[in-house]
Amino acid sequence: MTRSVRARAASRRGTGGTLVILLVTLLAVCQGLAGAGSAAAAAYPNPGYVTGDVGVHDPEVTKTPSGTWLVAGTGNGISLKTSTDRTAWRNAGSAFPGAVSWAYSYTGGSNNLWAPDITYVNGRYYMYYSASTFGSNHSAIFLATSTSGASGSWTNQGLVMESRSSDNFNAIDPNLAIDAQGRWWLSFGSFWSGIKIVQLDPSTGRRADSTIRSIAGRGGGAIEAPFIYSHGGYYYLFVSFDLCCRGASSTYRVMVGRSTSITGPYTDRNGAQMNSGGGTQVLAGHGSIHGPGHQAVLPDVDGDILLYHWYADDGSSRLGINKLGWDGAGWPYVY
């Protein structure tokens, strides 16, 4: 289930005809030859055409009951953007227009909140988000809810997860996933010992127990931004490898592994475990598209959609959207 609990999108972007078909074919061949961490940059398509207010960082998306898209991203009080057609985007304010004093002990007094994860389920929007400072694992994940998703309508529901400087993990970059049995799970993590997952109580949105499971890691190396998506009998764990937040010098890239269990073990195309550094590359920088990452996947009427941020040559971060296809072996590729 995971993100299939969200309402389906209602718009369709055009394609480039023969050129797109040739591009997809080439990409599929390259993906078939690629091992963990290998690149097929020449085959990657550019992000789909989007207009309007597309400056965004760490984007996450859900579909509203009225059929519009709602994107949440890193920013003062969590930035919000909406679209009625998945192409033209406008600024929709912030989740918390005022001070976020409950997070100040983690943000150093800043209203800047990171990496929200937004889901519409059971008639309500659930948003998990992070509070921290750059390079620190004195961090927290909070939950907020809203019945409309509009700016200023969000109610903070309190602390869900935290990490201290003595911990070997970092409580940022949350992602809510709902498994085939209807159980709720929260994956999270950045650097340190990697990506973790905890079970949540659906009635409260908070932790169901004290167990923390490891599902991906690179021996302390750069891995973050988990996103779990179900497809074809597998749970796919998408993560971002390497470095974010360096403008055009960013080296972020989207990697993936899969498992028949939401708690893992996740393995890549070559069978390497993601807990031991494995991962199959889905999208990397190419040409003037730098550091694509912090990805999310959603089903739409025209197929699965990969949404992410990327950096332009001028260093600005922008919204990226591509279709996500699946090859004959069940591995994802962008087109």
C-alpha positions as a Python dict, from the first residue, in 0.01 Angstrom:
ca = {
    (1, 'M'): (0, 0, 0),
    (2, 'T'): (236, 275, 128),
    (3, 'R'): (163, 577, -88),
    (4, 'S'): (-130, 413, -265),
    (5, 'V'): (-337, 529, 32),
    (6, 'R'): (-320, 877, -119),
    (7, 'A'): (-575, 995, -372),
    (8, 'R'): (-470, 952, -735),
    (9, 'A'): (-365, 1251, -942),
    (10, 'A'): (-592, 1386, -1216),
    (11, 'S'): (-363, 1538, -1478),
    (12, 'R'): (-142, 1411, -1757),
    (13, 'R'): (170, 1564, -1904),
    (14, 'G'): (252, 1524, -2270),
    (15, 'T'): (538, 1317, -2403),
    (16, 'G'): (794, 1375, -2668),
    (17, 'G'): (681, 1097, -2899),
    (18, 'T'): (955, 901, -3073),
    (19, 'L'): (1231, 1082, -2885),
    (20, 'V'): (1092, 970, -2548),
    (21, 'I'): (1052, 611, -2668),
    (22, 'L'): (1415, 603, -2783),
    (23, 'L'): (1527, 760, -2457),
    (24, 'V'): (1337, 509, -2245),
    (25, 'T'): (1479, 220, -2447),
    (26, 'L'): (1834, 346, -2404),
    (27, 'L'): (1780, 405, -2033),
    (28, 'A'): (1641, 57, -1980),
    (29, 'V'): (1945, -95, -2149),
    (30, 'C'): (2179, 116, -1938),
    (31, 'Q'): (1991, 26, -1622),
    (32, 'G'): (2019, -340, -1705),
    (33, 'L'): (2396, -311, -1729),
    (34, 'A'): (2441, -84, -1430),
    (35, 'G'): (2559, -222, -1098),
    (36, 'A'): (2530, -60, -758),
    (37, 'G'): (2644, 300, -777),
    (38, 'S'): (2725, 293, -1150),
    (39, 'A'): (2610, 579, -1372),
    (40, 'A'): (2432, 603, -1703),
    (41, 'A'): (2417, 981, -1697),
    (42, 'A'): (2394, 1027, -2073),
    (43, 'A'): (2061, 842, -2072),
    (44, 'Y'): (1894, 1043, -1797),
    (45, 'P'): (1612, 1272, -1907),
    (46, 'N'): (1584, 1626, -1781),
    (47, 'P'): (1308, 1704, -1532),
    (48, 'G'): (963, 1745, -1681),
    (49, 'Y'): (849, 2095, -1768),
    (50, 'V'): (718, 2288, -1467),
    (51, 'T'): (635, 2657, -1431),
    (52, 'G'): (560, 2917, -1166),
    (53, 'D'): (699, 2899, -815),
    (54, 'V'): (928, 2595, -850),
    (55, 'G'): (1200, 2691, -602),
    (56, 'V'): (1189, 2408, -349),
    (57, 'H'): (1414, 2197, -129),
    (58, 'D'): (1340, 1850, 10),
    (59, 'P'): (998, 1834, -158),
    (60, 'E'): (724, 1589, -65),
    (61, 'V'): (382, 1567, -225),
    (62, 'T'): (29, 1444, -170),
    (63, 'K'): (-299, 1475, -357),
    (64, 'T'): (-592, 1658, -203),
    (65, 'P'): (-951, 1531, -219),
    (66, 'S'): (-1031, 1820, -457),
    (67, 'G'): (-774, 1691, -706),
    (68, 'T'): (-495, 1944, -656),
    (69, 'W'): (-134, 1867, -571),
    (70, 'L'): (15, 1985, -243),
    (71, 'V'): (393, 2000, -200),
    (72, 'A'): (566, 2063, 132),
    (73, 'G'): (935, 2148, 158),
    (74, 'T'): (1211, 2275, 382),
    (75, 'G'): (1163, 2639, 485),
    (76, 'N'): (1049, 2877, 756),
    (77, 'G'): (752, 2704, 913),
    (78, 'I'): (752, 2446, 625),
    (79, 'S'): (691, 2590, 278),
    (80, 'L'): (378, 2487, 87),
    (81, 'K'): (307, 2493, -289),
    (82, 'T'): (4, 2383, -488),
    (83, 'S'): (-79, 2293, -847),
    (84, 'T'): (-399, 2203, -1029),
    (85, 'D'): (-225, 2036, -1325),
    (86, 'R'): (114, 1912, -1198),
    (87, 'T'): (283, 2170, -1421),
    (88, 'A'): (206, 2522, -1295),
    (89, 'W'): (290, 2575, -927),
    (90, 'R'): (215, 2860, -690),
    (91, 'N'): (324, 2958, -341),
    (92, 'A'): (66, 2849, -81),
    (93, 'G'): (227, 2999, 229),
    (94, 'S'): (363, 2793, 516),
    (95, 'A'): (228, 2530, 750),
    (96, 'F'): (330, 2737, 1053),
    (97, 'P'): (330, 3110, 970),
    (98, 'G'): (425, 3204, 1327),
    (99, 'A'): (708, 3105, 1558),
    (100, 'V'): (783, 2733, 1601),
    (101, 'S'): (909, 2766, 1959),
    (102, 'W'): (859, 2396, 2036),
    (103, 'A'): (1143, 2318, 1792),
    (104, 'Y'): (1388, 2588, 1904),
    (105, 'S'): (1596, 2359, 2125),
    (106, 'Y'): (1685, 2165, 1808),
    (107, 'T'): (1702, 2450, 1554),
    (108, 'G'): (1898, 2697, 1768),
    (109, 'G'): (1603, 2937, 1771),
    (110, 'S'): (1540, 2929, 1396),
    (111, 'N'): (1194, 2882, 1240),
    (112, 'N'): (1354, 2683, 957),
    (113, 'L'): (1211, 2329, 956),
    (114, 'W'): (1338, 2051, 731),
    (115, 'A'): (1229, 1771, 505),
    (116, 'P'): (855, 1735, 570),
    (117, 'D'): (670, 1418, 472),
    (118, 'I'): (303, 1473, 392),
    (119, 'T'): (30, 1210, 357),
    (120, 'Y'): (-347, 1234, 323),
    (121, 'V'): (-506, 936, 498),
    (122, 'N'): (-828, 875, 693),
    (123, 'G'): (-963, 1218, 601),
    (124, 'R'): (-668, 1408, 744),
    (125, 'Y'): (-324, 1531, 644),
    (126, 'Y'): (-34, 1391, 846),
    (127, 'M'): (298, 1572, 822),
    (128, 'Y'): (618, 1446, 982),
    (129, 'Y'): (901, 1699, 975),
    (130, 'S'): (1251, 1757, 1110),
    (131, 'A'): (1416, 2011, 1338),
    (132, 'S'): (1795, 2030, 1352),
    (133, 'T'): (2102, 2230, 1253),
    (134, 'F'): (2344, 2151, 973),
    (135, 'G'): (2596, 1879, 1059),
    (136, 'S'): (2437, 1795, 1396),
    (137, 'N'): (2248, 1485, 1510),
    (138, 'H'): (2084, 1670, 1798),
    (139, 'S'): (1763, 1643, 1600),
    (140, 'A'): (1393, 1575, 1627),
    (141, 'I'): (1100, 1456, 1419),
    (142, 'F'): (761, 1608, 1498),
    (143, 'L'): (409, 1534, 1376),
    (144, 'A'): (152, 1791, 1265),
    (145, 'T'): (-201, 1735, 1134),
    (146, 'S'): (-455, 1936, 937),
    (147, 'T'): (-801, 1877, 793),
    (148, 'S'): (-743, 2116, 499),
    (149, 'G'): (-367, 2127, 439),
    (150, 'A'): (-384, 2506, 407),
    (151, 'S'): (-132, 2753, 540),
    (152, 'G'): (-182, 2815, 911),
    (153, 'S'): (-422, 2522, 953),
    (154, 'W'): (-166, 2282, 1094),
    (155, 'T'): (-160, 2171, 1457),
    (156, 'N'): (164, 2043, 1601),
    (157, 'Q'): (100, 1706, 1769),
    (158, 'G'): (434, 1678, 1943),
    (159, 'L'): (761, 1491, 1936),
    (160, 'V'): (778, 1153, 1763),
    (161, 'M'): (1150, 1076, 1750),
    (162, 'E'): (1469, 1244, 1863),
    (163, 'S'): (1842, 1183, 1852),
    (164, 'R'): (2116, 1320, 2073),
    (165, 'S'): (2485, 1375, 2008),
    (166, 'S'): (2556, 1048, 2191),
    (167, 'D'): (2335, 849, 1950),
    (168, 'N'): (2463, 671, 1639),
    (169, 'F'): (2176, 792, 1418),
    (170, 'N'): (2016, 1119, 1312),
    (171, 'A'): (1642, 1179, 1352),
    (172, 'I'): (1572, 1376, 1034),
    (173, 'D'): (1421, 1307, 689),
    (174, 'P'): (1107, 1118, 800),
    (175, 'N'): (888, 913, 565),
    (176, 'L'): (554, 753, 656),
    (177, 'A'): (477, 421, 486),
    (178, 'I'): (173, 198, 535),
    (179, 'D'): (230, -171, 464),
    (180, 'A'): (-1, -428, 306),
    (181, 'Q'): (-141, -518, 650),
    (182, 'G'): (-227, -155, 727),
    (183, 'R'): (57, -109, 975),
    (184, 'W'): (225, 232, 992),
    (185, 'W'): (602, 273, 974),
    (186, 'L'): (835, 573, 987),
    (187, 'S'): (1172, 554, 814),
    (188, 'F'): (1430, 828, 871),
    (189, 'G'): (1801, 896, 891),
    (190, 'S'): (2101, 1088, 761),
    (191, 'F'): (2471, 992, 773),
    (192, 'W'): (2590, 837, 1105),
    (193, 'S'): (2478, 470, 1102),
    (194, 'G'): (2228, 524, 821),
    (195, 'I'): (1859, 471, 765),
    (196, 'K'): (1629, 344, 1040),
    (197, 'I'): (1265, 240, 1066),
    (198, 'V'): (1024, 237, 1361),
    (199, 'Q'): (664, 122, 1388),
    (200, 'L'): (390, 377, 1457),
    (201, 'D'): (50, 352, 1622),
    (202, 'P'): (-204, 457, 1354),
    (203, 'S'): (-440, 589, 1620),
    (204, 'T'): (-188, 849, 1739),
    (205, 'G'): (74, 871, 1465),
    (206, 'R'): (342, 821, 1731),
    (207, 'R'): (573, 530, 1805),
    (208, 'A'): (417, 194, 1881),
    (209, 'D'): (723, 53, 2061),
    (210, 'S'): (1087, 125, 2136),
    (211, 'T'): (1239, -92, 1861),
    (212, 'I'): (1464, 81, 1605),
    (213, 'R'): (1562, -127, 1301),
    (214, 'S'): (1845, -51, 1057),
    (215, 'I'): (1752, -81, 688),
    (216, 'A'): (2034, 95, 497),
    (217, 'G'): (2381, 232, 565),
    (218, 'R'): (2717, 317, 411),
    (219, 'G'): (2949, 273, 707),
    (220, 'G'): (2895, 628, 824),
    (221, 'G'): (2899, 767, 470),
    (222, 'A'): (2652, 994, 297),
    (223, 'I'): (2305, 839, 284),
    (224, 'E'): (1974, 1003, 375),
    (225, 'A'): (1618, 1087, 266),
    (226, 'P'): (1451, 743, 271),
    (227, 'F'): (1124, 687, 88),
    (228, 'I'): (945, 349, 83),
    (229, 'Y'): (709, 263, -203),
    (230, 'S'): (530, -66, -276),
    (231, 'H'): (513, -212, -627),
    (232, 'G'): (470, -563, -767),
    (233, 'G'): (496, -748, -438),
    (234, 'Y'): (806, -559, -318),
    (235, 'Y'): (878, -265, -95),
    (236, 'Y'): (1127, -33, -266),
    (237, 'L'): (1353, 177, -47),
    (238, 'F'): (1463, 491, -232),
    (239, 'V'): (1746, 690, -71),
    (240, 'S'): (1982, 973, -164),
    (241, 'F'): (2355, 900, -172),
    (242, 'D'): (2635, 1158, -146),
    (243, 'L'): (2615, 1532, -82),
    (244, 'C'): (2324, 1775, -81),
    (245, 'C'): (2300, 2147, -17),
    (246, 'R'): (2608, 2260, -214),
    (247, 'G'): (2432, 2425, -505),
    (248, 'A'): (2575, 2327, -844),
    (249, 'S'): (2849, 2131, -664),
    (250, 'S'): (2595, 1896, -504),
    (251, 'T'): (2650, 1527, -579),
    (252, 'Y'): (2316, 1387, -458),
    (253, 'R'): (2187, 1085, -654),
    (254, 'V'): (1884, 862, -616),
    (255, 'M'): (1945, 497, -526),
    (256, 'V'): (1711, 206, -460),
    (257, 'G'): (1686, -145, -319),
    (258, 'R'): (1391, -371, -252),
    (259, 'S'): (1255, -628, -8),
    (260, 'T'): (947, -843, 38),
    (261, 'S'): (930, -711, 396),
    (262, 'I'): (897, -344, 480),
    (263, 'T'): (1161, -387, 753),
    (264, 'G'): (1409, -547, 512),
    (265, 'P'): (1660, -673, 435),
    (266, 'Y'): (1673, -450, 127),
    (267, 'T'): (1901, -557, -158),
    (268, 'D'): (2000, -393, -484),
    (269, 'R'): (1986, -531, -840),
    (270, 'N'): (2310, -722, -786),
    (271, 'G'): (2199, -869, -453),
    (272, 'A'): (2411, -640, -233),
    (273, 'Q'): (2241, -550, 93),
    (274, 'M'): (2164, -184, 151),
    (275, 'N'): (2271, -223, 514),
    (276, 'S'): (2620, -290, 372),
    (277, 'G'): (2633, 0, 128),
    (278, 'G'): (2432, -152, -158),
    (279, 'G'): (2202, 42, -387),
    (280, 'T'): (2108, 59, -755),
    (281, 'Q'): (2128, 402, -914),
    (282, 'V'): (1804, 548, -1048),
    (283, 'L'): (1895, 910, -1120),
    (284, 'A'): (2213, 1119, -1097),
    (285, 'G'): (2339, 1459, -1205),
    (286, 'H'): (2383, 1518, -1578),
    (287, 'G'): (2453, 1826, -1785),
    (288, 'S'): (2303, 2127, -1608),
    (289, 'I'): (2100, 1908, -1371),
    (290, 'H'): (2304, 1890, -1052),
    (291, 'G'): (2248, 1678, -743),
    (292, 'P'): (1896, 1540, -793),
    (293, 'G'): (1763, 1384, -474),
    (294, 'H'): (1539, 1387, -169),
    (295, 'Q'): (1292, 1196, -379),
    (296, 'A'): (928, 1095, -338),
    (297, 'V'): (717, 855, -546),
    (298, 'L'): (342, 878, -604),
    (299, 'P'): (97, 693, -830),
    (300, 'D'): (-87, 902, -1088),
    (301, 'V'): (-342, 832, -1359),
    (302, 'D'): (-58, 825, -1614),
    (303, 'G'): (177, 608, -1408),
    (304, 'D'): (412, 645, -1115),
    (305, 'I'): (577, 982, -1061),
    (306, 'L'): (924, 1058, -921),
    (307, 'L'): (943, 1400, -756),
    (308, 'Y'): (1269, 1549, -625),
    (309, 'H'): (1478, 1865, -605),
    (310, 'W'): (1777, 1946, -822),
    (311, 'Y'): (2023, 2234, -853),
    (312, 'A'): (2063, 2466, -1148),
    (313, 'D'): (2396, 2612, -1264),
    (314, 'D'): (2323, 2924, -1058),
    (315, 'G'): (2298, 2711, -741),
    (316, 'S'): (1922, 2744, -691),
    (317, 'S'): (1723, 2436, -595),
    (318, 'R'): (1421, 2356, -809),
    (319, 'L'): (1135, 2110, -834),
    (320, 'G'): (1195, 1809, -1058),
    (321, 'I'): (926, 1571, -1183),
    (322, 'N'): (970, 1264, -1404),
    (323, 'K'): (769, 955, -1482),
    (324, 'L'): (894, 637, -1317),
    (325, 'G'): (885, 315, -1517),
    (326, 'W'): (958, -45, -1420),
    (327, 'D'): (1169, -283, -1629),
    (328, 'G'): (1104, -653, -1689),
    (329, 'A'): (1290, -747, -1369),
    (330, 'G'): (1086, -501, -1164),
    (331, 'W'): (1349, -230, -1121),
    (332, 'P'): (1257, 139, -1157),
    (333, 'Y'): (1392, 385, -1413),
    (334, 'V'): (1311, 747, -1495),
    (335, 'Y'): (1181, 877, -1826),
}
